[in-house]
Amino acid sequence: MRRPSGGGPPLHETLLLAVAGSLDQVVVRRRHRELGYALAAAVLLDLERTGRVEVRPDEVLVRDYAAAADPVGDALLERMVLADRALGARAWLERGADGALSAVRAQLLEAGRMTRVRSSRFGLFPVVGHLPSDAREAARLAALVRAAAAAEDPQRAPEGAAARVLATMLGAARLGPAMGCAPAPRARCSPAVAVVAGELSRAVAAACVPLVFGG
């Protein structure tokens, strides 16, 4: 599988592996809505960091029409190219959130980086879960994200910048505490990350309102 030229594996793959390596599968199923939004944000930022799109406060513009390097990112890019008007980050997050978890998971399964695991709930009901194939690597990624959330200068570590972006997205999606991430100190981040994090936080809050009232 080809990788983005922006350095390292796709952010959305790393995010899902870190979450799956840190959270119980039951928790993942309960928080699938928030996780879908966080993954959609990571996909959008993957396109931004590889120069495919430009994230502005009010819209996301396609800058490079060449195919993205991974199927999930390429699918979102194609939707942007075919859209009849420019939309903002929140609109693309809302469009991508529903299918993001299944799409990223399928990509990792195909690459052999995740494995389907069958178990039973209460000893009776069969349940299919999805776990990282390399548990140590997933635990390492989760630890990087937690460390980056608390670091004053995440740029010092080779993988710190990407881990900090993921910590920011998980925090905006209300998944930070579940991951064991400390509240991140205020630190400078790229305008694109700041825009996506803000829109992600608002989108998740709006999406979870019906759940609060039993909808």
C-alpha positions as YAML, in Angstrom:
chain: A
units: angstrom
residues:
- id: 1
  name: MET
  ca: [0.00, 0.00, 0.00]
- id: 2
  name: ARG
  ca: [1.35, 3.43, -0.88]
- id: 3
  name: ARG
  ca: [1.94, 5.93, 1.87]
- id: 4
  name: PRO
  ca: [1.44, 9.70, 1.87]
- id: 5
  name: SER
  ca: [4.50, 11.79, 1.15]
- id: 6
  name: GLY
  ca: [3.82, 13.96, 4.19]
- id: 7
  name: GLY
  ca: [5.95, 11.71, 6.42]
- id: 8
  name: GLY
  ca: [4.95, 8.53, 8.23]
- id: 9
  name: PRO
  ca: [1.82, 6.41, 7.90]
- id: 10
  name: PRO
  ca: [-1.61, 8.01, 7.50]
- id: 11
  name: LEU
  ca: [-2.80, 9.80, 10.62]
- id: 12
  name: HIS
  ca: [-6.13, 7.99, 10.55]
- id: 13
  name: GLU
  ca: [-4.47, 4.57, 10.61]
- id: 14
  name: THR
  ca: [-2.27, 5.56, 13.53]
- id: 15
  name: LEU
  ca: [-5.23, 7.00, 15.40]
- id: 16
  name: LEU
  ca: [-7.34, 3.86, 15.12]
- id: 17
  name: LEU
  ca: [-4.45, 1.59, 16.10]
- id: 18
  name: ALA
  ca: [-3.69, 3.75, 19.13]
- id: 19
  name: VAL
  ca: [-7.34, 3.73, 20.20]
- id: 20
  name: ALA
  ca: [-7.76, -0.01, 19.61]
- id: 21
  name: GLY
  ca: [-4.55, -0.67, 21.51]
- id: 22
  name: SER
  ca: [-5.67, 1.41, 24.48]
- id: 23
  name: LEU
  ca: [-9.45, 1.14, 24.85]
- id: 24
  name: ASP
  ca: [-11.56, -1.91, 25.57]
- id: 25
  name: GLN
  ca: [-13.58, -3.09, 22.57]
- id: 26
  name: VAL
  ca: [-16.83, -2.43, 24.42]
- id: 27
  name: VAL
  ca: [-15.76, 1.18, 24.97]
- id: 28
  name: VAL
  ca: [-14.86, 1.49, 21.28]
- id: 29
  name: ARG
  ca: [-18.34, 0.31, 20.31]
- id: 30
  name: ARG
  ca: [-19.98, 2.72, 22.75]
- id: 31
  name: ARG
  ca: [-17.94, 5.65, 21.49]
- id: 32
  name: HIS
  ca: [-18.10, 4.79, 17.79]
- id: 33
  name: ARG
  ca: [-19.75, 8.10, 16.93]
- id: 34
  name: GLU
  ca: [-17.01, 10.20, 18.52]
- id: 35
  name: LEU
  ca: [-14.35, 7.91, 17.04]
- id: 36
  name: GLY
  ca: [-15.86, 8.29, 13.59]
- id: 37
  name: TYR
  ca: [-15.57, 12.06, 13.82]
- id: 38
  name: ALA
  ca: [-11.97, 11.87, 15.07]
- id: 39
  name: LEU
  ca: [-11.03, 9.57, 12.20]
- id: 40
  name: ALA
  ca: [-12.75, 11.83, 9.66]
- id: 41
  name: ALA
  ca: [-10.71, 14.73, 11.05]
- id: 42
  name: ALA
  ca: [-7.50, 12.70, 10.74]
- id: 43
  name: VAL
  ca: [-8.35, 11.84, 7.11]
- id: 44
  name: LEU
  ca: [-8.92, 15.52, 6.34]
- id: 45
  name: LEU
  ca: [-5.62, 16.49, 7.95]
- id: 46
  name: ASP
  ca: [-3.84, 13.72, 6.02]
- id: 47
  name: LEU
  ca: [-5.03, 15.40, 2.83]
- id: 48
  name: GLU
  ca: [-3.89, 18.77, 4.16]
- id: 49
  name: ARG
  ca: [-0.42, 17.65, 5.20]
- id: 50
  name: THR
  ca: [0.21, 15.98, 1.83]
- id: 51
  name: GLY
  ca: [-0.77, 19.15, -0.02]
- id: 52
  name: ARG
  ca: [-3.99, 17.82, -1.54]
- id: 53
  name: VAL
  ca: [-6.21, 20.40, 0.17]
- id: 54
  name: GLU
  ca: [-5.95, 23.73, 1.92]
- id: 55
  name: VAL
  ca: [-7.95, 24.06, 5.12]
- id: 56
  name: ARG
  ca: [-9.18, 27.61, 5.68]
- id: 57
  name: PRO
  ca: [-11.40, 28.91, 8.50]
- id: 58
  name: ASP
  ca: [-14.43, 29.04, 6.21]
- id: 59
  name: GLU
  ca: [-13.75, 26.42, 3.52]
- id: 60
  name: VAL
  ca: [-11.59, 23.52, 2.36]
- id: 61
  name: LEU
  ca: [-10.11, 23.98, -1.11]
- id: 62
  name: VAL
  ca: [-8.68, 21.23, -3.30]
- id: 63
  name: ARG
  ca: [-5.16, 22.18, -4.40]
- id: 64
  name: ASP
  ca: [-3.89, 18.91, -5.90]
- id: 65
  name: TYR
  ca: [-6.22, 16.73, -7.96]
- id: 66
  name: ALA
  ca: [-3.83, 13.77, -8.06]
- id: 67
  name: ALA
  ca: [-5.07, 10.65, -6.29]
- id: 68
  name: ALA
  ca: [-4.32, 10.48, -2.58]
- id: 69
  name: ALA
  ca: [-1.93, 7.77, -1.45]
- id: 70
  name: ASP
  ca: [-4.40, 5.66, 0.53]
- id: 71
  name: PRO
  ca: [-7.96, 4.56, -0.34]
- id: 72
  name: VAL
  ca: [-9.73, 6.30, 2.55]
- id: 73
  name: GLY
  ca: [-8.11, 9.65, 1.87]
- id: 74
  name: ASP
  ca: [-8.62, 9.24, -1.86]
- id: 75
  name: ALA
  ca: [-12.34, 8.60, -1.40]
- id: 76
  name: LEU
  ca: [-12.76, 11.85, 0.54]
- id: 77
  name: LEU
  ca: [-10.66, 13.76, -1.98]
- id: 78
  name: GLU
  ca: [-12.83, 12.46, -4.82]
- id: 79
  name: ARG
  ca: [-15.95, 13.67, -3.03]
- id: 80
  name: MET
  ca: [-14.37, 17.10, -2.67]
- id: 81
  name: VAL
  ca: [-13.40, 17.24, -6.32]
- id: 82
  name: LEU
  ca: [-16.92, 16.28, -7.42]
- id: 83
  name: ALA
  ca: [-18.68, 18.65, -4.99]
- id: 84
  name: ASP
  ca: [-20.51, 21.49, -6.70]
- id: 85
  name: ARG
  ca: [-19.26, 24.04, -4.15]
- id: 86
  name: ALA
  ca: [-16.55, 24.51, -1.56]
- id: 87
  name: LEU
  ca: [-17.53, 23.43, 1.96]
- id: 88
  name: GLY
  ca: [-16.02, 24.04, 5.36]
- id: 89
  name: ALA
  ca: [-14.21, 21.55, 7.56]
- id: 90
  name: ARG
  ca: [-17.27, 20.79, 9.68]
- id: 91
  name: ALA
  ca: [-19.34, 19.90, 6.62]
- id: 92
  name: TRP
  ca: [-16.70, 17.41, 5.48]
- id: 93
  name: LEU
  ca: [-16.38, 15.96, 8.98]
- id: 94
  name: GLU
  ca: [-20.12, 15.39, 9.12]
- id: 95
  name: ARG
  ca: [-20.09, 13.77, 5.68]
- id: 96
  name: GLY
  ca: [-17.18, 11.49, 6.52]
- id: 97
  name: ALA
  ca: [-17.88, 10.54, 10.13]
- id: 98
  name: ASP
  ca: [-20.46, 7.81, 9.56]
- id: 99
  name: GLY
  ca: [-18.29, 5.61, 7.36]
- id: 100
  name: ALA
  ca: [-14.85, 6.56, 8.66]
- id: 101
  name: LEU
  ca: [-14.51, 3.85, 11.29]
- id: 102
  name: SER
  ca: [-15.50, 0.98, 8.99]
- id: 103
  name: ALA
  ca: [-13.39, 2.35, 6.11]
- id: 104
  name: VAL
  ca: [-10.20, 2.82, 8.13]
- id: 105
  name: ARG
  ca: [-10.72, -0.53, 9.87]
- id: 106
  name: ALA
  ca: [-11.15, -2.29, 6.51]
- id: 107
  name: GLN
  ca: [-7.95, -0.67, 5.26]
- id: 108
  name: LEU
  ca: [-6.02, -1.92, 8.29]
- id: 109
  name: LEU
  ca: [-7.56, -5.40, 8.01]
- id: 110
  name: GLU
  ca: [-6.52, -5.59, 4.36]
- id: 111
  name: ALA
  ca: [-2.99, -4.53, 5.24]
- id: 112
  name: GLY
  ca: [-2.81, -7.14, 8.02]
- id: 113
  name: ARG
  ca: [-2.40, -4.52, 10.72]
- id: 114
  name: MET
  ca: [-5.71, -5.39, 12.41]
- id: 115
  name: THR
  ca: [-7.27, -8.76, 13.13]
- id: 116
  name: ARG
  ca: [-10.88, -9.86, 13.60]
- id: 117
  name: VAL
  ca: [-11.38, -11.47, 17.01]
- id: 118
  name: ARG
  ca: [-14.46, -13.51, 17.94]
- id: 119
  name: SER
  ca: [-15.57, -13.64, 21.55]
- id: 120
  name: SER
  ca: [-18.77, -14.07, 23.53]
- id: 121
  name: ARG
  ca: [-20.57, -11.63, 25.77]
- id: 122
  name: PHE
  ca: [-21.85, -13.10, 29.03]
- id: 123
  name: GLY
  ca: [-20.73, -16.45, 27.66]
- id: 124
  name: LEU
  ca: [-23.69, -16.52, 25.27]
- id: 125
  name: PHE
  ca: [-23.72, -13.84, 22.58]
- id: 126
  name: PRO
  ca: [-21.06, -14.00, 19.83]
- id: 127
  name: VAL
  ca: [-19.26, -10.71, 19.31]
- id: 128
  name: VAL
  ca: [-16.72, -9.76, 16.64]
- id: 129
  name: GLY
  ca: [-14.03, -7.33, 17.70]
- id: 130
  name: HIS
  ca: [-11.05, -5.83, 15.91]
- id: 131
  name: LEU
  ca: [-7.64, -5.68, 17.56]
- id: 132
  name: PRO
  ca: [-4.22, -4.52, 16.33]
- id: 133
  name: SER
  ca: [-2.18, -7.39, 14.94]
- id: 134
  name: ASP
  ca: [0.90, -5.99, 16.67]
- id: 135
  name: ALA
  ca: [-0.21, -5.21, 20.23]
- id: 136
  name: ARG
  ca: [3.18, -3.79, 21.20]
- id: 137
  name: GLU
  ca: [3.19, -1.35, 18.30]
- id: 138
  name: ALA
  ca: [-0.35, -0.23, 19.09]
- id: 139
  name: ALA
  ca: [0.57, 0.29, 22.75]
- id: 140
  name: ARG
  ca: [3.61, 2.31, 21.65]
- id: 141
  name: LEU
  ca: [1.44, 4.55, 19.47]
- id: 142
  name: ALA
  ca: [-1.05, 5.06, 22.29]
- id: 143
  name: ALA
  ca: [1.82, 5.99, 24.64]
- id: 144
  name: LEU
  ca: [3.14, 8.50, 22.09]
- id: 145
  name: VAL
  ca: [-0.27, 10.15, 21.88]
- id: 146
  name: ARG
  ca: [-0.57, 10.37, 25.69]
- id: 147
  name: ALA
  ca: [2.95, 11.77, 26.01]
- id: 148
  name: ALA
  ca: [2.37, 14.31, 23.25]
- id: 149
  name: ALA
  ca: [-0.81, 15.53, 24.93]
- id: 150
  name: ALA
  ca: [1.16, 16.49, 28.03]
- id: 151
  name: ALA
  ca: [4.39, 17.67, 26.36]
- id: 152
  name: GLU
  ca: [5.25, 21.35, 26.37]
- id: 153
  name: ASP
  ca: [7.25, 20.98, 23.14]
- id: 154
  name: PRO
  ca: [6.05, 17.92, 21.17]
- id: 155
  name: GLN
  ca: [8.22, 18.90, 18.19]
- id: 156
  name: ARG
  ca: [11.35, 17.60, 19.93]
- id: 157
  name: ALA
  ca: [10.39, 13.96, 19.43]
- id: 158
  name: PRO
  ca: [10.57, 12.55, 15.87]
- id: 159
  name: GLU
  ca: [6.96, 11.41, 16.01]
- id: 160
  name: GLY
  ca: [5.83, 14.10, 18.42]
- id: 161
  name: ALA
  ca: [4.22, 16.42, 15.88]
- id: 162
  name: ALA
  ca: [1.92, 13.75, 14.44]
- id: 163
  name: ALA
  ca: [1.15, 12.37, 17.91]
- id: 164
  name: ARG
  ca: [0.22, 15.84, 19.13]
- id: 165
  name: VAL
  ca: [-2.17, 16.28, 16.21]
- id: 166
  name: LEU
  ca: [-3.84, 12.99, 17.11]
- id: 167
  name: ALA
  ca: [-4.02, 13.93, 20.79]
- id: 168
  name: THR
  ca: [-5.65, 17.21, 19.78]
- id: 169
  name: MET
  ca: [-8.21, 15.43, 17.60]
- id: 170
  name: LEU
  ca: [-9.01, 12.86, 20.30]
- id: 171
  name: GLY
  ca: [-9.46, 15.64, 22.83]
- id: 172
  name: ALA
  ca: [-11.75, 17.57, 20.50]
- id: 173
  name: ALA
  ca: [-13.80, 14.40, 19.95]
- id: 174
  name: ARG
  ca: [-14.16, 13.86, 23.73]
- id: 175
  name: LEU
  ca: [-12.01, 10.74, 23.65]
- id: 176
  name: GLY
  ca: [-8.98, 12.19, 25.43]
- id: 177
  name: PRO
  ca: [-9.97, 11.15, 28.98]
- id: 178
  name: ALA
  ca: [-10.85, 7.63, 27.84]
- id: 179
  name: MET
  ca: [-7.39, 7.35, 26.28]
- id: 180
  name: GLY
  ca: [-5.77, 8.54, 29.48]
- id: 181
  name: CYS
  ca: [-4.62, 11.81, 27.93]
- id: 182
  name: ALA
  ca: [-3.96, 14.65, 30.32]
- id: 183
  name: PRO
  ca: [-5.45, 18.02, 29.33]
- id: 184
  name: ALA
  ca: [-3.02, 19.36, 26.77]
- id: 185
  name: PRO
  ca: [-1.23, 22.64, 27.59]
- id: 186
  name: ARG
  ca: [-1.74, 25.48, 25.17]
- id: 187
  name: ALA
  ca: [0.82, 25.15, 22.42]
- id: 188
  name: ARG
  ca: [1.18, 26.51, 18.94]
- id: 189
  name: CYS
  ca: [-0.19, 24.33, 16.17]
- id: 190
  name: SER
  ca: [-0.73, 24.84, 12.47]
- id: 191
  name: PRO
  ca: [-3.80, 26.85, 11.42]
- id: 192
  name: ALA
  ca: [-5.26, 23.79, 9.72]
- id: 193
  name: VAL
  ca: [-5.07, 21.71, 12.89]
- id: 194
  name: ALA
  ca: [-6.63, 24.50, 14.92]
- id: 195
  name: VAL
  ca: [-9.49, 24.93, 12.44]
- id: 196
  name: VAL
  ca: [-10.23, 21.20, 12.21]
- id: 197
  name: ALA
  ca: [-10.03, 20.73, 16.00]
- id: 198
  name: GLY
  ca: [-12.47, 23.56, 16.60]
- id: 199
  name: GLU
  ca: [-14.94, 22.33, 14.00]
- id: 200
  name: LEU
  ca: [-14.54, 18.76, 15.25]
- id: 201
  name: SER
  ca: [-15.38, 19.80, 18.80]
- id: 202
  name: ARG
  ca: [-18.52, 21.61, 17.65]
- id: 203
  name: ALA
  ca: [-19.59, 18.78, 15.34]
- id: 204
  name: VAL
  ca: [-19.23, 16.14, 18.06]
- id: 205
  name: ALA
  ca: [-21.10, 18.30, 20.56]
- id: 206
  name: ALA
  ca: [-23.98, 18.73, 18.11]
- id: 207
  name: ALA
  ca: [-24.01, 15.04, 17.16]
- id: 208
  name: CYS
  ca: [-24.12, 13.87, 20.77]
- id: 209
  name: VAL
  ca: [-26.96, 16.17, 21.90]
- id: 210
  name: PRO
  ca: [-29.70, 13.61, 20.99]
- id: 211
  name: LEU
  ca: [-27.84, 10.98, 23.04]
- id: 212
  name: VAL
  ca: [-27.86, 13.20, 26.13]
- id: 213
  name: PHE
  ca: [-31.64, 13.49, 25.98]
- id: 214
  name: GLY
  ca: [-32.18, 9.84, 25.15]
- id: 215
  name: GLY
  ca: [-32.66, 10.33, 21.41]
...
